[in-house]
Amino acid sequence: MNRLIRTLVYGALVLALVFGSVSWWRSSHREGVKFSAMFTSTVGIYHGSDVRMLGVRVGGIDSVKPVGTQVKVSMHLDPGVNAPADTGAVVVAPSVVSDRYVQLTRLYTSGAKLASGTTIPTNRTATPVELDQIYSSLNQLLTALGPNGANSTGALSALLNTGAENLKGNGEAINNTIDQLSQATSTLSNSKDALFATIANLRDFTGMLSQNNAGVLKVNQQLASITQLFADERNDFAAALNQLGTALGAVQHFINDNRKVIKTNVDKLSSITQILVKQRANLNEVLQVAPLALQNLLNAYDPKYNVLRGRANLNELDPKSTSPGPPLLLPSGGTR
């Protein structure tokens, strides 16, 4: 009997040892990546809370421990789940009464993975604003605007009353203003391509000016020199303009005084120009022949005897004669 009892005890111990070993193995190998995150506060986060991505559970919370003025939350991802190395973590409160969970802000697609032992710093974590913090902020605002604050002398009440009086009866005008503002924004929205193209062109123009800064600077310097010249010579320019005004006045008086004579001369000049236009063919022929005739005349002049030498064929009067006649000498002062 005692032997049977001992056998049963030994068997129970072996079963307990095997069960414990299996439980330890499962607990130590069931999690995937183990990591932690530092939060400024973790109200509503406990051991066993979910770790999620896009609202889907992908892991759990292992422990929540305060570390100085921060809270360290240790977590794990389920086997086969990966997260990017630069992911953030935020505490999400679905509602006032539901449990909170930690949401990883990024999904893994490629690149470095979140490794075991990684700690996400506070600059990549966030917690929701608590209800008591909202109440406290509202209380501070109401106190600042209340009778012990900005309205201690009735200034806030007077401001509200004045605003109400100014807005009284202007509802339609305000509505029209808002409607027109909406139409203006709609117009800008419909013309966004042209607006962005204009901005792009301005960007290209300013870029061109930046690339040609030396040339632009030189042009500015030259313009500065010109304007300085005008500034230095402004008295001379003013005197010249005054004289030009005086001359124009004199011309105007001359035209007024001699209008009929000028008209007569213009009419005569018109007649002359018409004659020249009609005889332009003859004038053209004269201008082409006259230089050659003058050249021949100069060549025919003999300064030694003061005569014009020429050759005339008197036999040309007789159509039957073929012999050339003698040269004919003409004094330069007479005719023959």
C-alpha positions in Angstrom: 0.0 0.0 0.0 2.8 2.4 0.9 4.5 1.4 -2.3 1.4 2.3 -4.3 1.1 5.6 -2.6 4.8 6.4 -3.3 4.3 5.4 -6.9 1.3 7.7 -7.2 3.2 10.6 -5.5 6.2 10.1 -7.8 3.9 10.0 -10.9 2.2 13.2 -9.8 5.5 14.9 -9.3 6.7 13.8 -12.8 3.4 15.0 -14.4 3.7 18.4 -12.6 7.3 18.7 -13.7 6.4 17.9 -17.3 3.4 20.2 -17.2 5.5 23.0 -15.8 8.2 22.5 -18.3 5.7 22.6 -21.2 4.1 25.7 -19.8 7.5 27.4 -19.4 8.5 26.5 -22.9 5.2 27.7 -24.3 5.4 31.0 -22.3 9.0 31.6 -23.4 8.5 30.8 -27.0 4.9 31.9 -27.8 5.8 35.6 -28.1 7.6 37.0 -31.1 9.5 40.3 -30.9 9.8 41.7 -27.4 10.1 45.5 -27.0 9.2 48.4 -24.8 8.0 52.0 -25.0 8.3 55.0 -22.7 5.1 57.0 -22.0 4.4 60.1 -19.9 1.4 58.3 -18.4 -0.5 55.0 -19.0 -3.9 55.4 -17.4 -6.0 52.3 -18.3 -3.1 50.2 -19.6 -2.5 46.9 -17.7 -0.7 43.6 -18.1 -2.6 41.7 -20.7 -3.9 44.7 -22.6 -3.7 44.6 -26.4 -1.1 45.8 -28.8 -2.7 46.6 -32.1 -2.1 47.7 -35.7 -4.9 49.4 -37.5 -7.2 48.2 -34.7 -6.2 44.5 -35.1 -4.6 42.7 -32.2 -1.0 41.7 -33.0 0.4 41.3 -29.5 0.0 42.1 -25.8 1.3 44.0 -22.8 3.7 42.1 -20.6 4.3 44.7 -17.8 3.8 48.3 -16.8 6.4 49.8 -14.6 7.1 53.4 -13.5 10.6 54.7 -14.3 11.2 58.1 -12.7 8.6 60.5 -14.2 7.8 58.2 -17.0 6.2 54.8 -17.4 7.9 51.8 -19.2 5.5 49.5 -21.0 7.0 46.1 -22.0 5.2 44.5 -24.9 5.5 41.6 -27.4 4.3 40.9 -30.9 2.8 37.6 -31.9 5.0 35.2 -33.8 5.2 36.1 -37.5 4.2 39.8 -36.9 6.8 42.4 -37.8 6.9 46.2 -37.3 9.1 48.9 -38.8 12.1 49.9 -36.7 11.0 53.5 -36.6 7.4 52.9 -35.6 5.7 54.9 -32.8 3.3 53.8 -30.1 0.2 55.6 -28.9 -2.4 54.8 -26.2 -5.9 54.7 -27.7 -9.1 55.1 -25.7 -12.0 53.9 -27.9 -14.5 55.2 -25.4 -14.8 56.5 -21.8 -15.6 53.1 -20.3 -13.8 50.6 -22.7 -10.3 49.2 -22.1 -7.4 51.1 -23.7 -4.7 49.5 -25.8 -1.4 50.5 -27.4 -1.5 51.1 -31.1 1.7 50.9 -33.3 1.6 53.8 -35.7 3.2 52.2 -38.7 2.9 49.0 -40.7 5.9 47.0 -41.9 6.3 46.9 -45.7 10.1 46.8 -46.2 13.3 47.9 -44.7 14.6 47.5 -41.1 12.4 45.6 -38.7 11.7 46.3 -35.0 14.1 44.1 -33.1 13.7 42.5 -29.7 15.1 44.7 -26.9 14.2 47.9 -28.7 12.8 50.8 -26.5 10.6 53.4 -28.2 11.4 56.9 -26.7 8.8 59.4 -25.6 9.2 61.5 -28.7 7.6 58.7 -30.6 4.8 57.9 -28.1 1.6 59.7 -27.2 -1.3 59.4 -24.7 -4.8 60.7 -24.9 -5.9 63.8 -23.0 -7.7 62.7 -19.8 -11.2 63.9 -19.0 -10.1 65.5 -15.8 -7.4 67.5 -17.7 -10.2 68.8 -20.0 -12.3 69.7 -17.0 -9.3 71.5 -15.4 -8.6 73.5 -18.6 -12.3 74.5 -18.9 -12.3 75.5 -15.3 -9.2 77.6 -15.7 -10.7 79.3 -18.9 -14.0 80.0 -17.1 -12.2 81.4 -14.1 -10.1 83.6 -16.3 -13.2 84.9 -18.0 -15.4 85.1 -14.9 -16.2 87.8 -12.4 -12.8 87.3 -10.8 -10.9 87.5 -14.1 -11.4 89.4 -17.3 -15.0 90.3 -16.4 -14.2 91.8 -13.0 -15.2 95.3 -14.2 -17.8 94.1 -16.7 -15.5 94.6 -19.7 -16.3 91.1 -21.1 -20.1 91.7 -20.8 -19.7 95.1 -22.4 -17.8 93.5 -25.3 -20.4 90.9 -25.8 -23.2 93.5 -25.7 -21.4 95.7 -28.1 -20.8 92.8 -30.5 -24.5 91.8 -30.3 -25.6 95.3 -31.1 -23.2 95.6 -34.0 -24.3 92.2 -35.5 -28.0 92.9 -35.0 -29.8 93.0 -38.3 -26.6 92.1 -40.3 -27.3 88.4 -40.6 -28.1 88.6 -44.3 -25.0 90.7 -45.0 -22.8 88.2 -43.0 -24.4 85.3 -44.9 -23.7 87.0 -48.2 -20.1 87.7 -47.2 -19.6 84.0 -46.2 -21.3 82.9 -49.5 -19.1 85.2 -51.6 -16.0 84.0 -49.7 -17.1 80.4 -50.4 -17.4 81.3 -54.1 -14.0 82.9 -54.1 -12.4 79.8 -52.6 -14.3 77.7 -55.1 -12.9 79.9 -58.0 -9.4 79.5 -56.6 -10.0 75.7 -56.3 -11.1 75.5 -59.9 -8.1 77.6 -61.1 -5.6 75.7 -58.9 -3.7 74.4 -61.9 -3.2 77.9 -63.4 -2.4 79.3 -59.9 0.2 76.6 -59.3 1.6 77.1 -62.8 2.0 80.8 -62.1 3.8 80.0 -58.8 6.0 77.6 -60.7 6.8 80.2 -63.3 7.6 82.7 -60.6 9.9 80.1 -59.0 11.7 79.5 -62.3 12.0 83.3 -62.8 13.4 83.8 -59.4 15.7 80.9 -59.9 16.9 82.4 -63.2 17.6 85.7 -61.4 19.5 83.8 -58.7 21.6 82.0 -61.3 22.3 85.4 -63.1 22.9 87.3 -60.0 26.1 89.0 -61.4 24.3 90.2 -64.5 21.3 91.5 -62.5 23.7 93.3 -60.1 25.5 94.9 -63.1 22.2 96.1 -64.6 21.2 97.5 -61.2 24.5 99.3 -61.0 24.1 100.7 -64.5 20.5 101.8 -63.7 21.8 103.4 -60.5 24.5 105.3 -62.5 21.9 106.5 -65.0 19.5 107.7 -62.3 22.5 109.3 -60.5 23.3 111.1 -63.8 19.8 112.3 -64.1 19.8 113.5 -60.5 23.1 115.3 -61.0 22.0 116.9 -64.3 18.4 117.6 -63.2 18.8 121.4 -63.4 20.1 121.1 -67.0 17.3 118.7 -67.9 14.8 121.1 -66.4 16.3 124.1 -68.4 16.3 122.1 -71.6 12.7 121.1 -71.1 11.8 124.7 -70.4 13.5 125.8 -73.6 11.8 123.0 -75.5 8.5 124.3 -74.2 9.4 127.8 -75.3 10.5 126.6 -78.7 7.3 124.6 -79.2 5.3 127.7 -78.2 7.1 129.8 -80.7 6.5 127.2 -83.4 2.9 127.1 -82.5 2.6 130.9 -82.8 4.5 130.9 -86.1 2.1 128.2 -87.5 -0.9 130.1 -86.3 0.4 133.4 -87.8 1.4 131.9 -91.1 -1.2 129.3 -91.6 -2.4 130.6 -95.0 1.1 131.0 -96.4 2.1 127.6 -95.2 -1.0 126.1 -96.7 -0.3 127.8 -100.0 3.3 126.6 -100.0 2.2 123.1 -99.2 -0.3 123.1 -102.0 2.4 124.3 -104.5 4.8 121.7 -103.2 2.1 119.1 -103.7 1.8 120.3 -107.4 5.6 120.1 -107.8 5.7 116.6 -106.3 2.9 115.5 -108.6 4.9 116.8 -111.7 8.0 115.0 -110.5 6.0 111.8 -110.0 4.6 112.0 -113.5 8.1 112.8 -115.0 10.0 110.3 -113.0 10.8 108.1 -116.0 12.3 111.1 -117.8 14.2 112.2 -114.7 15.5 108.8 -114.3 16.8 108.8 -117.9 18.4 112.3 -117.5 20.1 111.2 -114.3 21.5 108.1 -116.0 22.7 110.0 -119.2 23.8 113.3 -117.7 27.0 112.0 -116.0 28.2 110.4 -119.3 27.4 113.6 -121.3 29.3 115.7 -118.8 32.3 113.3 -118.9 32.3 113.5 -122.7 32.2 117.3 -122.6 35.2 117.4 -120.3 37.1 115.0 -122.5 36.3 117.2 -125.6 37.6 120.4 -124.0 41.2 121.4 -125.0 42.5 123.9 -122.5 45.6 124.6 -124.7 43.6 126.1 -127.5 40.5 126.9 -125.4 38.3 125.0 -127.8 36.0 122.0 -127.8 37.4 119.3 -130.1 34.8 117.2 -131.9 34.5 115.2 -135.1 31.6 115.9 -137.5 30.9 114.1 -140.8 29.5 116.6 -143.2 29.2 114.0 -145.9 26.5 112.5 -143.8 24.3 115.2 -145.5 25.0 113.3 -148.7 23.7 109.8 -148.5 25.8 108.7 -151.4 29.1 109.8 -149.8 31.0 107.3 -147.5 34.2 109.3 -146.8 34.7 110.9 -143.3 34.9 114.7 -143.1 37.7 116.7 -141.4 37.7 117.4 -137.7 35.7 120.4 -136.6 37.2 122.8 -134.1 34.9 125.0 -132.2 36.1 127.8 -130.0 35.0 127.4 -126.4 33.5 130.9 -126.4 31.5 130.6 -129.7 29.4 128.5 -132.0 29.9 127.3 -135.5 
